[in-house]
Structure formats: C-alpha cells, structure tokens
C-alpha cells in the first residue's frame, strides 16, 4: 500500500467518525493532543465572599472605592473577614464614623448583629457638619446613638434592592433609596460613593452625607 493511499484512507476515516476523538489519534503521529481549556491557568481574581443564598454583585462599585486600600485588613477582602465595626476601623475613609460608634458604645451591637446593611458616612460627610454642632452631637450619647442607628437597616440590601427601596432602620425610622446601576441616593440627599462592600455580617454602602433621622 502506497503512502498516498494510507494518508487518503486515514483522512476519510477521520471525517467519517469525527464524533470520536480517538480516530484522530489513530490517524495522527506520535504527538498527544492537549486540551487548551483544561491547561489554561485559572484566574487569580477571587470573588468576595457572600452569605449562602445571596445573589449580590461580587465587586464593590463607585468612585470612592479607589480610596480603599488594595491589601491588608482595610482592603475589600480584608473587610470581608471582619464584622462591620471592626472592618470599618481598618478603613481610613471611615475613621470619624468609627470614633462616633465607639463614643456611642455601639461596637458590640454592630459586630454581633447578623444580616444588616450599614450606610456609612465618610470623614468628608461628617466634615460637612459645622464643627460646634458635630462636637455637640459626639458628646451627646443619646443623640449620637439615634443618628448612628438610623444608618443601619436590619436586613441585607443588594444593589438591586436600592433601585426604589424603603427600609426600616434600627432607630425605628425609615430611609429611602433610589437610583440604578452604580448610581444611588439615600433619602434623596446622600450619594452612594462606594457600594456593596461586604463584611462578615453586613453589606456596607459608603455615603457622602450624614443622614438625619426623620422621627
């Protein structure tokens, strides 16, 4: 049998049994085919953890997210490992909020709560309040507690829930949210500047203004 005849038969057999990958090996040389999909390296980007059954987006969003450290306890992955008050203490843009939470004695309350959402004002948000007024609030534990607990919702809110949302707060009042995509407002006054930040027990939306209780 000539070499030409052998090659012709081999090509014909491969075409006839194209659904059987082993036919290609029988007609080929000594090289073993490789599965490029199996050999491709896995992505190094790991999704942030979420609670079982949740369908929230894996990544935080918003312009202010760039101010969050890229590694360490204050990074998004680091915050996801700690309860919310502890996680906030590692985030440099939330230092005034952390001081307020400590003054109000709410650290354990927030850290021990499960499945909550926190609308967390930035340092710049607190700076919008006149200094004398802010100092007065920080030194009035009852008023400070009322304001801070108004920023906490007793359920986890995914970005989709903020499109046209109304939520009961731990302060017993209500706050509203509106927007879409990556642009949301709270009570029509505060903008979400870094949203969907996950901690071990809460979803955090960092906002650019301090919310005022309605009751």
Buried (B, 14 or more C-beta within 10 A) or exposed (E): EEEEEEEEEBEEBBEEBEEEEEBBBEBEEEEEEEEEEEEEEEEEEEEBEBEEEEEBBEEBBBEBBEEBBEEEBBBBBBBBBBBBBBBBBBBEBBBBBBBBBEBBEBBEBBBEBEEBBBBBBBBEBBEEBEEEEBEEBBEBEEBBBBBBBBBBBEEBBBBEBBEEBEBEBBBEBBBBBBBEEBEBBBBEEBBBBBBBBBBBBBBBBBBBBBBEBEE
